[in-house]
Amino acid sequence: MAEWWVTAIGFIICLGFVGGIFVYFLRETLNSEDSTRIDAVKKEID
């Protein structure tokens, strides 16, 4: 039974590492500051 617990906890830790790396590189790629710098929103005064 202990082997199942160690396997499950190890699997969850591995999923956490993979998910963290995925989110890190996804946030670096989708840098939200670039969108305002490249395509600035023009404010219209009515």
Secondary structure, 3 states (H helix, E strand, C coil): CHHHHHHHHHHHHHHHHHHHHHHHHHHHHCCHHHHHHHCCCCCCCC
